[in-house]
Amino acid sequence: MCVTSEVPGSVTLKGDRRSTNNKLRREHGGDNNQFLPGQRRDVTYVSRMQAVQAAINAQIETMANDASKKTKVGLITFSNEVTIYGDGTGQPTTVAGDRLNDMEALLASGQDARARMGLDVSESATALGEAIFGLEESGPTALGPAVTVALGMVSGFNAAGARIVLCTDGLVGQGSTSCVRTPPYVSTACRPRYLPAYQPTQTHEPLSPTPPG
């Protein structure tokens, strides 16, 4: 997520920290000119994390401004562990260690988080935004456990129409469902592990398409 790409022109995404970083450099005697010899100065370097943060926050703000719907949004992050922010207004909870290999514990963690999400996105958007822009890159990728927690969060009563939005740039390598391949496919060996959690509501689209060949 810390990998950057050149974007033509001067681009400022919400959450941009360049001015803060420049101020810190000046306070500590650093040279504000951080360009290498021959480096282009007509581009902006945007990291994957910045792009994801800005995109997710923009979507949350759009949903929050739609007064016709009462939508709840929960945030889950993952590295070598899974952190559940829920609607962003409570204390985050962490799933780590052996619990990453326990599907029932992962599903229960998602269900517990859902039960604590009392606010619609119109009320929780600010807290969610603060949590999103406070994220930093770290550790391996516990994608499988994070998806399982999310499945627990969207299952149960009144879950029809719930959606899971997954953002990752890493190879899966942590937790019991690490046999998941990189998106958009889930290996055949893994599907039995997902489907028991995925069946109850019977309202979702398939978790993944069938790999070609």
C-alpha positions, 0 to 999 in steps of 0.5 A: 500500500505504500507503493506510489505512482506518478500522477501528472500535475498537482494532485491533492487527495483528501488526507494528503500529508505533504504540507504536514511532512514539509513542516516537520522537515523545516522544524528539524532543519531538513531541506524542503527540496526532496527531489533527486537529480533528474526527477520530474517535478510536474507530477504528484506521487500518490500511494496506493494507500492514499488512493484507497483512503480517498476513494472509501471516504468519498463513498462514505460521504456520498452514502451519508448524504443520501437522506433517503436511506438508513445505511450502516457502514462498518470498517474492518482492516487487516495486516498480520491481524484483523482490526474491527472498527465497526461504525468508528464510534467505539473502541476498535477490537483486534483478532489475532493469533490462534483466533485467525485460524478459528472460523467460528471465532471470526464469524462471531467477532463480526456478529458482535461488531454488528450488534454494537453498530448503532449509528447510520452512516449519516451519523458515523461518517466523521468517525469513520473518516478519521479512522480511515485516514489514520490507517498505516501500512504494516504486516502481511495480509490476513485477507481470509480472516478479514473476509470471514469477519465481514461475512459475520458482520453482514449475516443474520437478521435484516442483512438482505442487500448487505455488501462487502467492499474489499480493498487490498494490494497484497498476496494472502498469507495469514490465517486459516483461509490463506488458501484464497488466491489473489482477487477476484478468485477463490480457490476450489479448496477454499470454497467449503470454508467460506460457503457455510458462512456465506449461505444463511442469508441467501441474498448475496451475489457469489463471493467470486467467479469461477477461475477460467480453465 
